[in-house]
């Protein structure tokens, strides 16, 4: 089973798809790339959104294309890409932002210098709140030299790392991304698609390149883990 864990195809809810028509074309492309299940992960920003409003908007966006999704024949699970904020580990309502029917919390870190409080909050989310933390596109942070020591700490924690397909397809980022993959025990893939052009669905090309470079067993292991991870509630 091929699963895309990170996408922005829901229409008119964030910086992703701008229309229902675009959303459906994105889903058709995913289906054409043999994706069986995609997790819808619109951005959630605590300083901009109330959780209940976000969930209502997400539901409306999904319902606006639900019938057509069924016709395409791709399975959708609703989730969110939750941007880290100070105090997130104590925020009671974030449990509503986990991926549908799971304890998975897709967590996006800031694109600037981190500090040890991030590590402490992730640890609290995992060990005290019992979330299954899925780190969004950890590959996009490895170029920030000040954060390398924190990345080393994170990959040793009992969490899951999501890798963006684009980092594997980018010749300038591929080597470091492969190095990260080899260091992580639990990896899933995401297209992080936002549109049909600059950030389009691209899992097939990524998977083919990954298989060519690292071997079919790497892809097979990712697929086996991904299915167990998502459909066992993130356990």
C-alpha positions in Angstrom: 0.0 0.0 0.0 1.3 3.5 -1.0 0.4 6.3 1.5 1.1 10.0 1.1 1.3 11.3 4.6 1.5 15.0 3.8 -0.6 17.0 1.4 -2.4 20.3 0.9 -5.1 19.3 -1.7 -8.2 20.4 0.2 -9.6 23.5 -1.6 -9.3 27.0 -0.3 -8.3 26.3 3.2 -4.6 27.2 3.2 -1.8 27.9 0.7 -2.5 24.7 -1.1 -5.3 24.1 -3.7 -7.1 27.2 -4.8 -10.2 25.4 -6.1 -12.2 22.2 -6.1 -11.2 21.6 -9.7 -7.5 21.8 -8.7 -8.0 19.6 -5.8 -9.6 16.9 -7.9 -6.8 17.1 -10.5 -4.3 16.7 -7.7 -6.1 13.6 -6.4 -6.3 12.1 -9.9 -2.5 12.6 -10.3 -1.9 10.9 -7.0 -4.2 8.0 -8.0 -2.3 7.8 -11.3 0.9 7.4 -9.3 -0.6 4.4 -7.5 -1.2 6.3 -4.2 -3.8 4.3 -2.3 -4.3 6.6 0.7 -3.6 10.3 1.2 -3.7 12.2 4.5 -5.1 15.7 4.1 -2.9 18.0 6.2 -3.9 21.6 5.9 -1.8 24.1 7.9 -2.9 24.9 11.4 -1.4 28.0 13.0 -2.3 28.6 16.7 -1.9 32.3 16.3 -4.3 32.5 13.4 -6.8 29.7 13.9 -9.2 28.6 16.6 -9.2 24.8 16.6 -13.0 24.4 16.2 -13.1 26.9 13.4 -10.2 25.1 11.7 -11.9 21.7 12.0 -15.2 23.2 10.6 -13.4 24.7 7.6 -11.6 21.5 7.0 -14.8 19.5 7.1 -16.5 21.9 4.7 -13.6 21.8 2.3 -13.6 18.0 2.3 -17.4 17.7 1.9 -17.3 20.0 -1.1 -15.4 17.3 -3.1 -16.3 14.2 -1.1 -18.5 12.6 -3.8 -15.9 13.2 -6.5 -13.1 11.7 -4.3 -15.2 8.5 -4.0 -15.4 8.4 -7.8 -11.6 8.8 -8.1 -11.2 5.8 -5.8 -8.5 7.2 -3.4 -8.8 6.8 0.3 -8.6 10.1 2.3 -7.8 10.6 6.0 -8.2 14.0 7.6 -5.4 15.5 9.6 -3.4 18.7 10.0 0.1 20.1 9.8 0.4 21.7 13.2 3.0 24.5 13.3 5.0 24.3 16.6 4.2 27.1 19.1 5.6 27.7 22.6 3.5 25.7 25.1 2.1 23.3 22.5 2.8 20.3 24.8 0.4 21.7 27.4 -2.3 22.8 24.9 -5.3 20.5 25.7 -7.2 21.0 22.5 -4.5 19.9 20.1 -5.7 16.3 20.5 -8.4 17.3 18.0 -5.7 17.9 15.4 -4.4 14.3 15.2 -4.8 12.3 12.0 -8.3 10.7 11.8 -8.6 7.6 14.0 -5.0 7.8 15.2 -2.8 9.4 17.8 -0.5 10.8 15.1 0.3 14.5 15.4 2.0 15.9 12.3 4.3 18.6 13.7 6.1 21.3 11.7 9.0 23.2 13.3 10.0 26.8 12.6 12.5 27.5 9.8 14.9 29.3 12.0 17.2 28.5 14.9 15.8 26.1 17.5 16.5 25.8 21.2 16.2 23.0 23.7 12.6 23.9 24.6 11.5 22.2 21.4 13.1 19.0 22.4 11.5 19.2 25.9 8.1 19.9 24.4 8.3 17.0 21.9 9.4 14.7 24.8 6.4 15.8 26.8 4.0 15.3 23.9 5.3 11.7 23.5 5.8 10.6 27.0 3.2 12.5 29.0 0.5 13.2 26.4 1.0 9.9 24.6 0.9 11.5 21.1 2.6 9.7 18.3 4.7 12.6 16.9 5.3 12.6 13.2 7.9 15.2 12.3 7.0 17.0 9.1 9.7 17.2 6.4 12.6 16.9 8.8 14.7 16.9 5.6 14.0 20.6 5.1 15.8 21.7 8.3 19.1 19.9 7.9 20.6 22.8 6.0 20.3 25.0 9.1 23.6 24.3 10.8 22.6 25.6 14.2 19.9 22.9 14.4 22.0 19.9 13.7 22.5 19.0 17.3 18.7 19.2 17.9 18.0 17.0 14.9 20.4 14.4 16.3 18.4 14.4 19.5 15.1 14.2 17.7 16.0 11.1 15.6 16.9 9.2 18.8 13.5 9.8 20.3 10.5 7.4 19.9 8.9 9.3 17.0 8.4 9.0 13.2 10.1 11.1 10.6 8.2 12.2 7.4 10.4 12.9 4.4 9.4 15.2 1.6 9.6 13.6 -1.9 11.0 16.9 -3.2 14.1 16.6 -1.1 14.9 13.2 -2.7 14.2 14.6 -6.2 16.4 17.7 -5.6 20.0 16.8 -6.6 21.3 19.4 -4.2 19.5 18.0 -1.2 19.3 14.3 -2.0 22.6 13.3 -0.4 21.8 14.8 3.0 18.3 13.5 2.8 19.6 9.9 2.2 21.9 10.3 5.1 19.0 11.3 7.3 16.9 8.3 6.1 19.7 6.0 7.0 19.8 7.4 10.6 16.1 7.1 11.2 14.4 3.9 12.3 10.9 5.0 11.3 10.3 6.8 8.0 7.2 7.7 6.0 6.9 9.7 2.8 4.9 12.7 1.8 4.5 14.7 -1.4 3.7 18.0 0.5 1.9 18.8 -2.7 0.2 22.3 -2.9 -0.7 22.6 -6.5 -0.3 21.2 -10.0 2.9 23.0 -11.0 5.7 24.1 -8.6 4.6 21.7 -5.8 2.7 19.0 -7.5 2.1 15.4 -6.5 5.4 13.6 -7.0 5.5 10.4 -4.9 6.0 8.1 -7.9 9.2 9.8 -9.2 10.5 9.9 -5.6 9.8 6.3 -5.0 11.4 5.2 -8.3 14.6 7.3 -7.6 14.7 6.0 -4.0 14.5 2.4 -5.2 17.2 2.9 -7.8 19.6 4.6 -5.3 19.0 2.7 -2.1 17.3 -0.5 -3.3 13.7 -1.9 -3.5 13.9 -3.2 0.0 14.0 0.4 1.4 10.8 1.2 -0.4 9.2 -2.1 0.7 10.1 -1.5 4.3 8.7 2.1 4.1 5.4 0.8 2.7 5.0 -2.0 5.2 5.7 0.3 8.1 3.5 3.1 6.7 0.5 0.8 6.4 0.9 -0.6 9.9 1.6 2.9 11.3 -1.5 4.6 9.9 -4.0 1.8 10.2 -3.0 0.7 13.7 -3.8 4.2 15.0 -0.2 5.4 15.0 1.1 2.7 17.3 
